[in-house]
């Protein structure tokens, strides 16, 4: 198998999920950071940056979930999940839902004049960051990056 063979890259059993997952994580964290900076620095341009980053993360999370489910079907042949892999799936789905809720909340206030960050929005973003971090940590165990001690 050549590393430069496009067929081996495209049709690898789980490589797409492992590669794609970094984009929505980075985009969401950048969006949350910009969202916080908007309210600390009062720069309205950061509000647009946060909005675009959150939307890009939400769009990118769809293929990530799809490739994760496809990896489960291809690699494990759809067998019942247990242990860390099941927790990774559950927290991954929760992460995706929280990410979309954060985008929805942000979109509702996008056209409003500049105001302070609503408490509910800040709580949802904070919980989403924690759940995403936990999901990524569990994904490290699943992929073998973080071997169990």
JOUR-V594334 format. One record per residue. N is the residue number from 1. RES is the residue in one small letter. SS is DSSP state (alpha for helix, beta for strand, coil for the rest). Layout:
((N	RES	SS) (N	RES	SS))
//
This chain:
((1	x	coil) (2	x	coil) (3	x	coil) (4	x	coil) (5	x	coil) (6	x	alpha) (7	x	alpha) (8	x	alpha) (9	x	alpha) (10	x	alpha) (11	x	coil) (12	x	coil) (13	x	coil) (14	x	coil) (15	x	alpha) (16	x	alpha) (17	x	alpha) (18	x	alpha) (19	x	alpha) (20	x	alpha) (21	x	alpha) (22	x	alpha) (23	x	alpha) (24	x	alpha) (25	x	alpha) (26	x	alpha) (27	x	alpha) (28	x	alpha) (29	x	alpha) (30	x	alpha) (31	x	alpha) (32	x	alpha) (33	x	alpha) (34	x	alpha) (35	x	alpha) (36	x	alpha) (37	x	alpha) (38	x	alpha) (39	x	alpha) (40	x	alpha) (41	x	alpha) (42	x	coil) (43	x	coil) (44	x	alpha) (45	x	alpha) (46	x	alpha) (47	x	alpha) (48	x	alpha) (49	x	alpha) (50	x	alpha) (51	x	alpha) (52	x	alpha) (53	x	alpha) (54	x	alpha) (55	x	alpha) (56	x	alpha) (57	x	alpha) (58	x	alpha) (59	x	alpha) (60	x	alpha) (61	x	alpha) (62	x	alpha) (63	x	alpha) (64	x	alpha) (65	x	alpha) (66	x	alpha) (67	x	alpha) (68	x	alpha) (69	x	alpha) (70	x	alpha) (71	x	alpha) (72	x	alpha) (73	x	alpha) (74	x	alpha) (75	x	alpha) (76	x	coil) (77	x	coil) (78	x	coil) (79	x	coil) (80	x	coil) (81	x	coil) (82	x	coil) (83	x	coil) (84	x	alpha) (85	x	alpha) (86	x	alpha) (87	x	alpha) (88	x	alpha) (89	x	alpha) (90	x	alpha) (91	x	alpha) (92	x	alpha) (93	x	alpha) (94	x	alpha) (95	x	alpha) (96	x	alpha) (97	x	alpha) (98	x	alpha) (99	x	alpha) (100	x	alpha) (101	x	alpha) (102	x	alpha) (103	x	alpha) (104	x	alpha) (105	x	alpha) (106	x	alpha) (107	x	alpha) (108	x	alpha) (109	x	alpha) (110	x	coil) (111	x	coil) (112	x	coil) (113	x	coil) (114	x	coil) (115	x	coil) (116	x	coil) (117	x	coil) (118	x	coil) (119	x	alpha) (120	x	alpha) (121	x	alpha) (122	x	alpha) (123	x	alpha) (124	x	alpha) (125	x	alpha) (126	x	alpha) (127	x	alpha) (128	x	alpha) (129	x	alpha) (130	x	alpha) (131	x	alpha) (132	x	alpha) (133	x	alpha) (134	x	alpha) (135	x	alpha) (136	x	alpha) (137	x	alpha) (138	x	alpha) (139	x	alpha) (140	x	alpha) (141	x	alpha) (142	x	alpha) (143	x	alpha) (144	x	coil) (145	x	coil) (146	x	coil) (147	x	coil) (148	x	coil) (149	x	coil))
//
